[in-house]
Amino acid sequence: MATDLMSESSTARWEAIGTSVLVAVSNPGCLAPAEQIARGELDDLDQSCSRFRSDSEILQISPRPLEVTPRLLGVLQVAQNVARYTRGVVDPTVGSVMVALGYDRDFSELAAGRTAESVPLDAAPGWRTVAIDQGARTICVAEATLLDVGASAKALAADRIATLIASALNTSVLVDLGGDIAVGGPALGEGWAVGVGPVSGGHAEQVVALRSGGLATSCPDVRTWRVGAQLVSHIVDPRTGRPARSVWRSASVFAPTCVEANALSTAAIVWGQSAPAEIAVRGGHARLVDYEGRVHHIGAWPQAAPHAA
């Protein structure tokens, strides 16, 4: 996914939490404090939720109840809500499955390192095995469970950063965390021009106008590596423990929040043929592209951006 921006003077780009970060504001004078807000939030998120840092808070969770920070508690509550919303198709207990597949380090280091010898066959423990005591602010999990909240936490961070920047600086803002996009503040004229679908040669498949809410795209072929002779993807089916074998080359979803958009775009890859019906029954708005290049629209997909290249 790419974002067509007003000018480079109103955007900041860097790498964090294992992905690309872009923050854009309508008022260039707000860019420096907006970037500071975003960097602080992402640093806190990495400390709380990264499964690639030995000192992260999430790696301390075990079968014994652990009191956690409000940030991690909030992230896990959202992850549980996403699991319930998708009927367990997007599940925070897939961490052990990802490690079994060899995804036990930052993706940038994965290709050069050792991965698993064969694809595991064990399902994830399941989100219902995670016990959250909101009053005591404690969390515990079943034995041998490793939590992975990467997808929902990244989307939640995009929503939160956009809200914080808009509130603090009274500016229109777009936050893009590796394709998880959130828009906040006063609506920007004709909207932010956002490229949808895999970007090839700097050009997206479609450019839409985004004036509010969130947009996320999932592509199973973007992050892949080999396990033995098999090419596997970072999107797994928690019910089987195996990488999703989807009929969709890409799944893009527009929703009121980036969290909801990310939940449905990720779930669509796992749902496969049933994704259009599953998204429609949840009132979602999506653009699904199959491996023959055919585009399927669900709901009220955003209009093409005026004047977009």
ABEGO torsion letter per residue (X at the ends): XBBBBABAAABBBBBBGGBBBBBBBABAAAAAAAAAAAAAAAAAAAAAABAABAABAAAABBABBBBBBAAAAAAAAAAAAAAAAAGGABBAAAAAAAAAAGBABBAAAAAABBBBABBBABBBAEAAABBBBAAAGBBBBBBGBBBBAAAAAAAAAAAAAAAAAAAAAGBBBBBBBGGBBBBBEBBBEAEBBBBBEBBBGGBBABBBBBABEBBBBBBAAABBBBBEABBBBABBBAAAGBBBBBABABBBBBBABAAAAAAAAAAAAAAEAAAAAAAAAAGBBBBBBBAAGBBBBBEBBBBBBBGBX
